[in-house]
């Protein structure tokens, strides 16, 4: 049985974080406010998958772009979801094996994954 997974990455100012959470049944990517007026809260979410995983925790990476205005979820080094924090938009989600994400090139960015 798959274990629960929680992966997050906060931007350098510490006010926002991209968070992937898998609870053994479903996985979601969240844009999360980590501090500020009103406390912490989920600002936005994208459904990533339901059911068992076909990837491991080590295949998950969350990266901010250089301007720290977009945060992306990478699965197996492919961007599957993006939050644009400036425009309040979200793209992608709905991961499927052997398919490609539907994210406009205008919101994707290239980062060397660690």
N, C-alpha and C positions, 0 to 999 in steps of 0.2 A: 504494500500500500504506500502511495506517495505521502511524503511528509508535508506539513505546512511550510510555506516559503514566504519570507518577508525580505525584500531588498529595497533600499532607499538611497537617495542622493539629494542632499540639500545644496542649494546654490551658495556661493561664498558669503552672501549677506545673511544667510541663515533664516530668511523669512519664508521661503518656499521650498518644498521638496517634491520630487517625483518618487512615487512609492508603488512597487508591485507587490501584491498580496495574493497568495494562493492558499485556499483553506481546505484542500483535498477534494473539493467539488467544483470550484470556479476560481478563475484568476482575473483580477482587475488591476488596472493602472490608474493611480490617483494623482491629482495635483492637490497638494496638501499645504495649507498655511500653518506654519510652525510657531508664529508669534504675531503679536499685534493686537489691536483693539478687537475685543470679542473672543480672544483666545485662539486655540488651535481648531482647525476644522478642514474637512474635505471641501475643496472648491469645485472640483470637477472629477469625472470618472469616465473610464472607457472599459467596456467588457472585452477581455482578451480571449478567454476560452472557458469552456465548461468540460468537465470530465477529466480523465487522467492526462498527465503530462507526457510528452514524448521528448522532453529535454530536461536537463539537470539544473540545479541552482547555479552552477558555474557557467551555464550558457546564457544567463540573464545579466544584463548590464543596463544601468540608467546613467545617461550622460546629458550634461547641459551644453548648449552651444557656446561659442566664445563670448558672446554678448550676454549670456545667461538670461535670455528672454524666451528660449525654447528648451524644453526638456523632452528627451526621447527614451523610449523603452526599446532596447535591442534584445532580440532572441536569436541565438546562434549567429551573432554579428550582423543581423538584418534589422533595420528600424521597422517596428510593428505599430508604434503609437507615438504621437507627438502632441504636446500641449504648447500652444503659443500663448505665453503669459501676458504679452502686451496686448494682443487682440482678443484674448479670451476665447480662442478657438481650440478645437481638438480634432485630431485626424487619426485614422487607422483603427486598430482593434480587430476583433474577430479573427484571431490566429487560426490557421488551418495548415495541416501538414501538406507539404508539396505545393503550396500556393504562395503567392507574393502579396505583400500588403498593398492597400490602395491609399497611398499618401502622395499628395502632389509634390513634385520636385521642388516647388518654391518654398516648402517648409522643412524639407529634409536638410541635413547637414552631415558632413563627413568628420568623424572623429576617429582617432586611433584608439581602439578598444584595449583596455588594460587586461 
